[in-house]
Amino acid sequence: MNWLHLVSYFWGGAFLANAIPHLVSGQRGEPFQSPFAKPPGEGLSSSTVNVLWGSFNVVVAYLLICRVGEFALLDTNDVVALGLGALLLSLFLARRFGRFHGGNTPSGS
């Protein structure tokens, strides 16, 4: 097992997780934060920009997961690395974007 492959799968999972909100928002025709907005990561980008950014993230995820080493769904280490990358970035994004969309309010408030 090459640990660099696991690092690649971790980041592949992060890019894959990042693709989801951009693609979904874009396909729904809704603006969403992106690195290209003003201010970057806080302002809203068009649905078209989000589809393009989400698609770019899918391509990077593909390269990191499928073109580095031999990713195997039946290899626990490979799946854990990918899953941790996706989970940690998802938790970060939930906190980051929750402040713009009301997702950081405690339950019951």
Secondary structure as the mmCIF struct_conf table of DSSP 4:
data_model
#
loop_
_struct_conf.conf_type_id
_struct_conf.id
_struct_conf.beg_label_comp_id
_struct_conf.beg_label_asym_id
_struct_conf.beg_label_seq_id
_struct_conf.end_label_comp_id
_struct_conf.end_label_asym_id
_struct_conf.end_label_seq_id
HELX_RH_AL_P HELX_RH_AL_P1 TRP A 3 GLN A 27
TURN_TY1_P TURN_TY1_P1 ARG A 28 GLY A 29
STRN STRN1 PHE A 32 GLN A 33
TURN_TY1_P TURN_TY1_P2 PRO A 35 PHE A 36
BEND BEND1 ALA A 37 PRO A 39
TURN_TY1_P TURN_TY1_P3 PRO A 40 GLU A 42
BEND BEND2 GLY A 43 GLY A 43
STRN STRN2 LEU A 44 SER A 45
HELX_RH_AL_P HELX_RH_AL_P2 SER A 47 CYS A 66
BEND BEND3 ARG A 67 GLY A 69
TURN_TY1_P TURN_TY1_P4 LEU A 73 LEU A 74
HELX_RH_AL_P HELX_RH_AL_P3 THR A 76 HIS A 101
TURN_TY1_P TURN_TY1_P5 GLY A 102 ASN A 104
BEND BEND4 THR A 105 THR A 105
HELX_LH_PP_P HELX_LH_PP_P1 PRO A 106 PRO A 106
TURN_TY1_P TURN_TY1_P6 SER A 107 GLY A 108
#
